[in-house]
Amino acid sequence: MKLLNVPVIDISSFRSGTAAQKKAVAMQVDQACRDIGFLVIDGHDISPEIIADMRKVSRAFFDLPLEEKARVARPAPDVTRGYIGMEEESVGRLRDPTATAGDLNESLMIGPVDLPPAAYAFSEAAGKHFAPNLWPASPEALRTVWSAYYREMGKLAQTLMRIFALALGLDEFYFDDKIDKHISRLRIRNYPAQASVPVPGQIRAGAHSDYGSLTILAAEDRPGGLQVCNAANEWVDVPIVPGCYIINIGDLMARWTNNTWVSTLHRVVNPPAGAGESSRRQSLVFFHNPNYDAEITCLPTCVSKDEMPRYLPITSGEYLRSAFVTTQN
């Protein structure tokens, strides 16, 4: 039967187990990615302390006055760096161009913290995917903490891509050379307590799918949370399991698999009226994106010899560049 709710999968045996144990994990992940596009993972080996440090320093940034946060405002729609204020973005617009209401969150984002060789990072083809990060002056520890967390997320994403490779019937290391200079984004979203009633149709984050290969999310169990649209066209809550990460695949992975795996619509809903400060919510989000020159074309295991791929080839960088601009007001 098709999964209609998000499963919890322990990946620890993939990291240190036998070939058979690795395959067993990969099979569970394959079903989740085919059926609902989301899973929750335990056994990821990310330190609870580094997650706590991220939450603390990020909350301190968002507590700053708006004029301080605006000093590192996003410089342009095609530059995925810096601060984006409340209602300045509509992530639902990529799927619904008529969407007008801005999302009820603010965010800060960075890109790679360790650059590849300059000839690659700053070539014409690279565009702005390796644009410099905009670091706020306060909190002083933010740059150090975020940089360390970004590196940890890169390692976890590599492990997940290796699980994906086995799940898709490929060599475990198939994706390694396609993500070794990845253009991923670390983005922390702050969902403040809502002091006024939203306009009709306005929620914390509109219904959308993510753009890249996969997303790694550390969420908080607060009123007004993440929902995913399942195969029965029902909105279901994504479970918040202590110590676990929420993983979902993005549009590029769906393209890569010829829609064998699904990039699922999801949203962040408003808290109940009167929820007050308990509804403030913060999400640590790592959007893993392949190298900008990685060709996203149908994987050999995802099409029969008599079948045509659903999509024309496109590079990771080309696809992401257009998606980033579309979501802006």
C-alpha positions in Angstrom: 0.0 0.0 0.0 1.1 3.5 -0.7 2.4 5.5 2.2 0.0 8.3 3.1 1.9 9.5 6.2 5.6 10.4 6.6 7.6 7.5 7.9 10.4 7.5 10.4 13.6 5.7 9.3 16.7 4.9 11.3 19.7 5.4 8.9 22.4 4.4 11.4 22.9 1.0 10.0 23.6 2.5 6.6 26.5 4.5 8.0 28.1 1.5 9.8 26.3 -1.7 8.7 26.7 -4.5 6.2 25.8 -4.4 2.6 22.5 -6.1 3.4 21.7 -3.6 6.1 22.5 -0.7 3.8 20.2 -2.1 1.2 17.4 -2.5 3.8 17.7 1.2 4.7 17.8 2.1 1.0 14.6 0.1 0.3 12.7 2.0 3.1 13.9 5.3 1.7 12.9 4.3 -1.8 9.3 3.6 -0.8 9.1 7.0 1.1 10.5 8.9 -1.9 8.1 7.1 -4.3 5.0 7.4 -2.2 5.1 10.7 -0.4 8.5 12.4 -1.0 9.1 12.9 2.7 10.8 11.0 5.5 12.0 11.6 9.0 15.5 10.2 9.8 17.0 9.1 13.1 20.6 7.9 13.5 22.1 10.8 11.5 25.0 11.4 13.9 24.6 15.2 14.0 25.5 16.6 17.5 22.6 17.9 19.5 24.9 20.6 20.8 25.5 22.1 17.3 21.8 22.2 16.7 21.2 23.9 20.0 24.0 26.5 19.2 22.3 27.1 15.8 18.9 27.8 17.4 20.4 30.1 20.1 22.5 32.2 17.8 19.8 32.4 15.1 17.1 33.4 17.6 19.4 36.2 18.8 19.7 37.5 15.2 16.0 37.6 14.6 15.5 39.4 17.9 17.5 42.3 16.6 15.7 45.5 15.4 14.7 45.4 11.8 17.1 48.1 10.8 20.0 45.9 12.1 18.8 42.9 10.2 18.3 44.9 7.1 22.0 45.7 7.0 22.5 42.3 5.4 19.4 42.4 3.2 19.3 40.2 0.2 20.9 42.3 -2.6 19.0 41.0 -5.6 16.4 38.3 -6.5 19.0 36.1 -8.2 21.4 36.3 -5.2 20.5 33.7 -2.6 22.2 35.4 0.4 21.2 37.6 3.2 18.1 38.7 5.1 14.5 38.5 3.7 11.9 40.3 5.8 8.3 39.4 6.6 6.0 39.0 3.6 8.8 39.8 1.1 8.7 36.3 -0.4 5.9 34.0 -1.8 7.3 30.5 -2.2 4.0 29.3 -3.6 4.4 31.5 -6.7 6.5 28.9 -8.6 3.5 26.6 -8.7 0.8 29.4 -8.7 1.9 32.6 -10.5 -1.2 34.3 -9.3 -0.2 34.0 -5.6 0.2 37.5 -4.2 0.1 37.4 -0.4 3.6 37.3 1.1 4.6 34.5 3.5 4.5 35.2 7.2 8.1 34.5 8.0 11.5 36.1 7.8 14.8 34.4 7.1 18.6 34.6 6.8 20.5 32.5 4.3 24.0 31.7 3.3 25.7 29.6 0.5 29.0 27.7 0.4 31.4 28.5 3.2 34.4 26.7 1.6 34.8 27.7 -2.0 36.1 25.4 -4.8 39.0 26.6 -7.0 38.4 30.1 -8.3 38.4 29.0 -11.9 35.2 27.0 -11.1 33.6 29.2 -8.6 33.9 32.4 -10.5 33.6 31.3 -14.1 30.9 32.8 -16.3 28.9 29.6 -16.1 28.9 29.8 -12.3 26.7 32.9 -12.3 26.1 34.0 -8.8 26.0 30.6 -7.2 29.2 31.3 -5.3 28.3 34.9 -4.4 29.9 36.0 -1.1 27.9 35.5 2.1 26.5 38.5 4.0 27.5 38.0 7.6 25.7 40.2 10.3 28.0 42.0 12.8 25.8 40.6 15.6 25.6 38.1 17.1 29.3 37.8 16.9 29.3 34.0 17.1 26.8 33.6 14.2 29.4 33.2 11.4 31.4 30.5 13.3 28.3 28.5 14.3 26.6 28.7 10.9 29.8 27.7 9.0 30.3 24.7 11.2 26.6 23.6 10.8 26.8 24.1 7.0 29.7 21.7 6.8 27.9 19.1 8.9 24.9 19.4 6.7 27.0 18.9 3.6 28.4 15.6 5.1 24.9 14.4 6.0 23.6 15.3 2.5 26.4 13.2 0.9 25.3 10.2 3.1 21.7 10.7 2.0 22.7 10.9 -1.7 24.5 7.6 -1.3 21.4 6.1 0.2 19.5 7.5 -2.7 21.9 6.0 -5.2 21.4 2.5 -3.7 17.7 3.0 -3.5 17.7 3.8 -7.2 19.7 0.7 -8.2 22.9 2.7 -8.8 26.4 2.4 -7.4 26.5 3.9 -3.9 28.9 6.6 -5.0 27.1 7.5 -8.2 26.3 11.1 -7.1 29.6 11.9 -5.4 31.2 13.7 -8.4 28.0 15.6 -9.0 27.8 17.1 -5.5 31.5 17.6 -4.6 31.2 21.4 -5.4 27.6 21.7 -4.3 25.8 25.1 -4.3 23.6 24.4 -1.3 21.9 27.0 0.9 21.5 27.1 4.6 18.4 29.1 5.5 17.0 29.7 8.9 13.3 30.8 8.9 11.7 32.6 11.8 8.0 32.4 12.1 7.0 35.0 14.7 3.9 34.8 16.9 1.1 36.3 14.9 -0.1 39.6 16.5 -2.8 40.3 13.9 -5.1 38.2 11.7 -3.6 37.2 8.4 -5.3 38.3 5.2 -7.4 35.6 3.5 -5.2 32.9 2.0 -2.1 34.1 3.7 -0.1 31.5 5.7 3.4 31.1 7.1 4.7 29.5 3.9 2.5 28.9 0.9 2.1 25.5 -0.8 5.3 24.7 -2.8 7.8 22.1 -3.6 11.6 22.5 -3.1 13.9 23.1 -6.0 17.0 21.0 -5.5 18.0 17.5 -4.8 17.0 17.2 -1.1 16.1 19.3 1.9 17.3 18.7 5.5 15.0 20.3 8.1 15.3 20.6 11.9 11.9 21.9 13.0 10.3 22.8 16.3 7.2 21.3 17.7 5.1 24.5 18.0 1.6 25.4 16.9 1.4 26.2 13.2 3.6 23.6 11.6 4.6 21.8 8.4 2.1 19.8 6.3 2.6 17.7 3.2 0.0 16.8 0.6 -0.1 13.1 0.2 -1.2 10.8 -2.7 -4.8 11.0 -1.5 -4.6 14.8 -1.9 -4.9 15.2 1.9 -2.9 17.6 3.9 -1.2 15.7 6.7 1.1 16.9 9.5 4.8 16.0 9.3 5.8 14.5 12.6 8.3 16.3 14.8 10.4 13.6 16.4 12.9 14.8 19.0 16.5 14.4 17.7 15.4 13.6 14.2 15.6 15.5 10.9 12.8 15.9 8.3 14.0 15.1 4.7 12.2 15.7 1.5 13.3 15.5 -2.1 13.1 18.4 -4.5 12.2 19.1 -8.1 15.7 18.3 -9.5 15.6 14.8 -7.9 12.2 14.2 -9.3 13.5 15.2 -12.7 16.6 13.0 -12.3 14.3 10.0 -11.5 11.9 10.7 -14.3 9.2 11.3 -11.6 9.8 7.8 -10.1 10.2 9.8 -6.9 7.8 12.7 -6.1 8.7 16.2 -5.1 5.6 16.9 -3.0 3.7 20.0 -2.2 4.1 21.2 1.4 3.2 24.3 3.4 3.5 25.8 6.8 0.2 26.7 8.3 -0.8 29.4 10.7 -1.1 28.7 14.4 -4.6 28.8 16.1 -5.8 32.2 16.9 -4.6 33.3 20.3 -1.7 30.9 20.4 0.6 33.7 21.5 4.3 33.5 22.0 4.2 29.7 22.2 3.6 29.7 18.4 6.9 31.3 17.6 8.7 28.8 15.4 12.2 28.5 14.0 13.3 26.1 11.2 16.9 25.2 10.3 16.7 24.4 6.6 19.5 23.1 4.4 18.7 23.0 0.7 21.1 20.7 -0.9 21.8 21.5 -4.5 24.1 19.7 -6.9 27.1 21.3 -8.6 25.9 24.1 -10.9 27.2 22.2 -14.0 25.7 18.8 -13.0 23.5 17.7 -15.8 20.0 16.7 -14.6 19.0 14.1 -17.1 17.0 10.9 -16.6 18.9 8.3 -14.6 19.5 5.0 -16.4 17.5 3.0 -13.9 14.5 5.2 -14.2 13.5 4.7 -17.8 12.9 1.5 -19.9 14.5 1.1 -23.3 11.2 1.7 -25.0 10.3 4.8 -22.9 11.1 8.4 -23.5 12.3 10.6 -20.6 9.7 13.1 -19.4 12.1 16.0 -19.2 14.8 17.5 -21.4 18.3 17.7 -19.8 19.1 20.9 -17.8 21.9 21.8 -15.5 21.4 22.3 -11.8 22.5 25.9 -12.0 20.2 26.8 -14.8 17.1 25.3 -13.1 17.8 26.8 -9.7 18.5 30.3 -11.1 15.1 30.6 -12.7 13.3 29.2 -9.6 15.0 31.6 -7.2 13.8 34.6 -9.1 10.2 33.4 -9.5 9.5 33.3 -5.8 10.2 37.0 -5.2 7.6 39.7 -4.9 
